Amino acid sequence: MTTATATHDTKRKPTKPEHASGCAAVPELTRLRYFHGRGLSALDLRREQTFHLEKHRLHNRLVHGWGIVCGLGIDITPKEPCDPCDDAPDELVIKVGTGAAIDCRGNEIVVRHERQVSVESLLGADAVERLRKDPATVYLSLCFHEELIDPMRPLLAAGCEPVPDCEYGRVCETYRICASTTRPDPGPACEPCCGGCDCGEACLELVAITCFEPGKEPDPAQLDLSGRRTLALHDLAEITAINWVHGAVYAREDATKLFADGIEVRLSRPVQVASLRRGVVDVTVVEAGGGRAAGLYDMQGEFFDLPGDKLTDRFFWRSTTDETLQYGDRVIVRVRGDFIVDECCRAVDGNHLGGAVPALDDLAVEPIEPPGGPPCPPRPSGDGTEGGEFVSWVFIQDRHTYDQSKGEAS
């Protein structure tokens, strides 16, 4: 019988530096060992606090990840009536809703009450002046912040120094809302094992206000929420938009044109072009018919206009069959997210929850009847885990409705 043994070559040099996994950035965790008669100083107690804080932050990062946990909705709100002495009566006010988040260092951020913020005031005079001349995108972000509170007079001096007049007795864990024309760092594309951030502020993007012009209220369409990261261990690719309206009714000629010209799927982050292979997208036609006479068939098709680069944030698929869609048919589109991977080889988070993935603004083909259903706000695909099948469908106008419309037109 042959046995295999594992050996470790202590002379072999590592191929990567020790910090390549990101775990070297985790501080060494040492805790106090209590024994009878031990003296304790303020430094000992602060280090004990640090031990528990770092353990808790590490747990958050490794087990839960980082991002927005819940809430923190964004809305444009009219500024409250002001007095005649207000220096900036036309400043744009954004309302940030209550909610919670965990930043990339593992800090917990809780917004307990709705907060109204003036974007111009957060930007500063110089940035506002530049934006008046050249409107650009402004990013609103949420940052963890510690604030010293409860001032008090110490009873004893530290060492040979005189007794200080004042020290703060507590640290309040709170937050700051910031605005900038520079996007907050989204973190590394492929996050290391222990997570964490590089140097600098660890802020979470709340909203990007496109083409921001000071003194002018933006259209709600200018509020871009696609940069918000929901709580996850990894920032997975999601389907953010499609060029058809899910569940809508299309005229027969329009639907045939849609699939002949090509359907488009957009993603929140680039995926590998090599993973867009035959079988990843399936389009099935359920034929209209009486009772069990109805049948179904797969529409033959292909990807097209794929870039020569290794990565793409959108793809196109078109029909290559001469089959013509018929009145009353239903066309089902399936995108198998388990087989489409990003640059980190993580699968697309594809579940089409609630059918809420929005359609693109510039649709080449408009439906004749919008879909019914609950008034849920649009959102990307996904449930926070890798993989999942994106399923969507459209209906072809039935013959009876078509005849009625032709009769009314005549």
C-alpha positions in Angstrom: 0.0 0.0 0.0 1.3 3.4 -1.0 0.9 6.3 1.5 1.2 10.0 0.7 2.8 12.4 3.2 2.9 16.2 3.2 6.1 17.9 3.9 6.9 21.6 4.5 10.1 23.0 3.0 11.3 25.7 5.4 14.0 26.9 2.9 11.5 27.6 0.2 10.7 31.2 -0.2 7.0 32.3 -0.6 5.9 33.4 -4.0 3.8 36.2 -2.6 4.4 38.6 0.3 2.8 37.6 3.5 0.2 40.5 3.3 -1.1 39.3 -0.1 -4.1 37.7 1.6 -5.0 40.8 3.5 -4.8 39.0 6.9 -1.5 40.7 7.9 -3.5 43.9 8.3 -5.5 42.4 11.1 -3.9 43.6 14.4 -2.5 41.1 16.8 -5.2 40.2 19.3 -3.9 40.1 22.9 -6.1 40.3 25.9 -5.4 41.0 29.6 -4.7 38.2 32.0 -6.1 39.0 35.3 -4.6 37.8 38.6 -4.8 38.8 42.2 -2.8 41.8 43.1 -2.3 43.0 39.5 -2.3 46.8 38.9 -4.3 48.3 36.1 -3.7 51.5 34.3 -5.9 53.5 31.9 -3.7 52.1 29.1 -4.5 48.6 30.1 -8.2 49.3 30.0 -8.0 51.0 26.7 -6.1 48.0 25.2 -8.8 45.7 26.6 -11.4 47.8 24.8 -9.4 47.7 21.6 -9.2 43.9 21.8 -12.9 43.5 22.0 -13.5 46.1 19.3 -11.1 44.6 16.8 -12.5 41.1 17.4 -16.0 42.4 16.8 -15.0 44.3 13.6 -13.1 41.2 12.3 -16.2 39.1 12.9 -18.4 41.6 11.0 -16.0 41.6 8.0 -15.4 37.8 7.8 -18.9 36.5 8.6 -21.2 39.3 7.3 -19.1 41.3 4.9 -19.7 45.0 4.5 -22.3 47.3 2.9 -25.8 48.7 3.6 -27.8 46.4 5.9 -31.2 48.1 5.6 -32.8 51.4 5.0 -30.8 54.5 4.2 -33.2 55.5 1.4 -32.6 58.7 -0.6 -35.1 61.3 -1.5 -35.2 64.9 -2.7 -37.2 67.1 -0.3 -38.2 70.7 -0.5 -36.2 72.9 1.8 -38.2 74.0 4.9 -39.5 77.6 4.8 -36.6 79.9 5.8 -36.3 83.3 7.2 -35.3 86.3 5.1 -31.8 86.2 6.5 -31.0 82.7 5.1 -27.8 82.9 3.1 -28.6 80.0 0.8 -32.4 79.7 0.2 -32.0 77.7 -3.0 -29.7 74.9 -1.7 -30.6 71.4 -2.6 -31.7 69.3 0.4 -31.4 65.5 0.3 -33.2 63.4 2.8 -31.4 60.3 4.1 -33.7 57.7 5.7 -33.1 55.7 8.8 -31.1 52.5 8.5 -27.9 50.7 9.3 -24.6 49.7 7.5 -21.3 48.1 8.1 -18.2 49.7 6.6 -15.2 47.8 5.2 -13.4 48.0 8.5 -16.3 46.3 10.3 -17.6 49.4 12.0 -21.4 49.5 12.5 -23.1 52.7 11.5 -26.7 53.4 12.6 -28.8 56.3 11.4 -31.5 56.5 14.0 -33.5 59.5 12.6 -34.1 60.9 9.2 -31.4 63.3 8.2 -31.8 66.3 5.9 -28.5 67.5 4.4 -27.6 70.4 2.1 -25.4 69.1 -0.7 -23.9 72.6 -1.4 -23.0 73.0 2.2 -21.3 69.6 2.3 -19.3 70.4 -0.9 -17.8 73.7 0.1 -17.6 77.0 -1.7 -14.8 76.1 -4.1 -16.5 72.9 -5.3 -19.9 74.6 -5.7 -18.3 77.4 -7.9 -16.7 74.8 -10.1 -20.0 72.9 -10.5 -21.8 76.1 -11.5 -19.4 76.4 -14.4 -19.3 72.7 -15.3 -22.0 70.4 -13.8 -20.7 67.0 -12.9 -21.6 63.9 -10.8 -21.6 64.5 -7.0 -21.4 61.5 -4.7 -23.1 61.4 -1.3 -21.5 59.0 1.2 -21.9 57.7 4.8 -18.8 57.5 7.0 -18.2 56.1 10.5 -17.2 58.8 13.0 -16.1 58.8 16.6 -16.8 61.9 18.7 -15.5 62.6 22.2 -18.3 63.6 24.6 -18.9 64.2 28.4 -16.1 66.5 29.4 -14.9 66.1 33.0 -12.0 67.1 35.3 -9.6 64.3 36.1 -8.9 63.5 39.8 -5.3 62.6 39.3 -2.4 63.5 37.1 -0.7 61.1 34.7 2.9 60.7 35.8 4.7 63.9 36.5 2.4 66.0 34.3 0.1 68.5 36.0 -3.6 67.6 36.3 -5.3 68.5 33.0 -8.1 70.9 33.0 -10.5 68.7 31.1 -10.7 65.2 29.6 -13.6 63.6 27.7 -15.3 60.7 29.5 -16.9 58.9 26.6 -16.6 58.1 22.9 -19.8 58.4 20.9 -19.9 56.1 17.8 -21.8 58.2 15.2 -21.5 59.0 11.5 -20.9 61.8 9.0 -22.5 62.4 5.6 -20.1 63.7 3.1 -20.3 65.0 -0.5 -17.6 65.0 -3.1 -17.0 65.0 -6.8 -14.7 62.0 -6.3 -16.4 58.6 -5.9 -15.7 56.7 -2.6 -13.3 53.9 -2.9 -15.3 50.7 -3.7 -12.5 48.5 -2.5 -10.4 46.0 -4.4 -12.0 44.2 -7.3 -11.2 40.8 -5.8 -11.2 41.2 -2.0 -8.6 39.4 0.0 -9.3 36.7 2.6 -9.6 38.9 5.7 -11.2 41.8 3.9 -10.6 45.3 5.2 -9.7 48.6 3.6 -6.6 50.3 2.5 -5.6 53.6 4.0 -8.0 56.5 3.9 -11.6 57.0 4.9 -13.9 54.0 4.8 -17.1 55.5 3.4 -20.2 53.9 1.8 -21.7 55.4 -1.3 -25.4 56.4 -0.8 -26.2 58.0 -4.1 -24.6 59.6 -7.1 -26.3 62.8 -8.3 -25.5 63.0 -12.0 -25.1 66.4 -13.8 -25.4 68.2 -10.5 -25.9 71.9 -10.9 -26.0 74.0 -7.7 -29.2 75.9 -7.1 -31.2 73.7 -9.5 -33.3 70.9 -8.2 -32.4 67.6 -10.0 -34.8 65.3 -11.6 -35.3 62.0 -9.7 -33.8 60.3 -12.7 -30.5 61.9 -11.8 -30.3 60.0 -8.5 -28.2 57.0 -9.4 -28.3 54.2 -6.8 -26.4 51.6 -8.7 -23.2 52.3 -6.7 -24.8 51.3 -3.4 -23.3 48.1 -2.0 -25.7 45.9 0.0 -24.3 43.8 2.8 -22.3 41.0 1.3 -18.9 39.3 1.8 -18.1 40.0 -1.9 -19.4 42.6 -4.3 -21.2 40.3 -6.8 -22.1 41.2 -10.3 -25.9 41.8 -10.6 -28.2 42.4 -13.6 -29.1 46.1 -13.4 -31.1 46.7 -16.6 -32.7 45.0 -19.6 -34.0 46.4 -22.9 -37.5 45.0 -22.6 -40.3 45.4 -20.1 -40.7 42.3 -18.0 -44.3 41.0 -18.1 -45.5 43.5 -20.7 -47.6 42.8 -23.8 -46.0 43.5 -27.2 -47.4 43.7 -30.7 -46.4 40.7 -32.7 -44.3 42.6 -35.2 -42.6 44.6 -32.4 -41.7 41.5 -30.4 -40.3 39.8 -33.5 -38.1 42.9 -34.2 -37.0 43.0 -30.5 -35.5 39.5 -30.6 -34.2 39.7 -34.2 -32.3 43.0 -33.4 -31.2 41.6 -30.1 -31.9 41.8 -26.4 -29.5 43.6 -24.1 -28.5 42.8 -20.5 -26.5 45.2 -18.4 -24.5 44.3 -15.3 -23.3 46.1 -12.2 -19.7 45.0 -12.7 -17.8 43.4 -15.7 -17.9 39.7 -16.3 -15.6 37.5 -18.3 -16.4 37.4 -22.0 -15.2 33.8 -22.2 -18.0 32.8 -19.8 -20.7 34.0 -22.2 -21.0 30.7 -24.0 -23.7 28.8 -25.9 -26.4 27.7 -23.5 -26.0 30.5 -21.0 -29.0 32.3 -22.4 -32.1 30.4 -23.4 -35.2 31.9 -25.0 -38.3 29.6 -25.0 -41.6 30.3 -26.8 -44.8 29.0 -25.3 -47.2 28.8 -28.2 -50.8 29.8 -27.9 -53.4 27.1 -28.4 -56.5 25.5 -27.1 -56.0 23.4 -24.0 -53.3 20.8 -24.5 -52.7 21.7 -28.1 -50.3 24.4 -27.1 -46.6 23.6 -27.5 -43.2 25.2 -26.9 -39.9 25.5 -28.6 -36.5 27.0 -28.1 -35.6 30.0 -30.1 -32.2 29.6 -31.7 -29.8 32.5 -31.2 -26.3 33.8 -30.6 -24.3 36.4 -28.7 -23.1 39.3 -30.9 -21.0 42.5 -30.6 -19.0 41.0 -27.7 -15.9 43.2 -27.1 -12.4 41.9 -27.8 -11.4 42.7 -24.2 -11.6 40.0 -21.5 -14.3 41.8 -19.6 -17.7 43.4 -20.4 -20.5 45.0 -18.4 -23.2 44.2 -20.9 -24.0 41.6 -23.5 -26.4 41.2 -26.5 -28.2 38.1 -27.8 -30.3 37.8 -30.9 -32.5 35.3 -32.6 -31.1 33.4 -35.7 -34.3 31.6 -36.5 -36.9 32.3 -39.2 -39.7 31.4 -36.9 -42.3 34.2 -36.5 -44.0 34.8 -33.2 -47.7 34.2 -33.2 -50.6 36.0 -31.5 -51.0 35.0 -27.8 -47.5 33.5 -27.5 -45.4 34.0 -24.4 -41.6 34.4 -24.7 -39.5 33.4 -21.7 -35.9 34.6 -21.4 -33.5 32.7 -19.0 -30.0 33.9 -18.1 -28.1 31.3 -16.1 -26.1 33.4 -13.7 -24.3 30.3 -12.3 -22.2 30.1 -15.4 -21.4 33.8 -16.0 -18.4 34.8 -13.8 -16.6 38.0 -13.1 -12.8 38.7 -13.0 -12.7 37.0 -9.6 -14.4 33.9 -11.0 -17.5 34.6 -8.9 -20.9 33.9 -10.4 -23.5 36.5 -11.3 -26.1 37.0 -8.6 -29.0 36.5 -11.0 -32.2 35.8 -9.2 -34.9 38.1 -10.6 -36.6 38.8 -7.3 -40.1 40.4 -7.6 -39.5 40.9 -11.3 -38.1 44.3 -10.4 -35.0 44.7 -12.7 -35.8 47.9 -14.6 -35.9 48.5 -18.3 -33.5 50.8 -20.0 -34.7 54.4 -20.6 -34.1 54.3 -24.3 -36.2 51.3 -25.4 -36.0 50.5 -29.2 -39.4 48.8 -29.0 -42.2 50.0 -26.7 -44.9 47.6 -25.3 -48.5 48.2 -26.1 -49.6 47.2 -22.6 -47.6 47.7 -19.4 -47.4 44.8 -16.9 -49.5 44.7 -13.8 -48.2 43.7 -10.4 -47.2 45.2 -7.1 -45.8 48.7 -7.1 -42.3 47.6 -5.9 -39.4 50.0 -6.6 -36.9 48.8 -9.3 -33.8 47.1 -8.1 -31.0 44.9 -9.4 -31.2 41.1 -9.5 -29.8 39.0 -6.7 -30.3 37.7 -3.2 -26.8 38.2 -1.9 -25.4 34.8 -2.9 -23.5 33.7 -6.0 -25.4 32.3 -8.9 -29.1 32.0 -9.6 -31.2 32.0 -12.8 -32.6 35.3 -14.1 -36.1 34.6 -15.6 -38.2 37.2 -17.5 -41.0 37.0 -20.0 -43.2 39.0 -22.4 -46.6 38.3 -23.9 -47.5 38.7 -27.6 -50.8 40.5 -28.2 -53.6 38.0 -28.7 -55.6 37.9 -31.9 -58.9 39.0 -30.4 -57.3 42.2 -28.9 -55.5 42.8 -32.2 -58.7 42.6 -34.2 -60.4 44.9 -31.8 -57.6 47.5 -32.1 -57.8 47.3 -35.9 -61.5 47.8 -35.8 -61.3 50.8 -33.6 -58.6 52.3 -35.8 -60.7 51.9 -38.9 
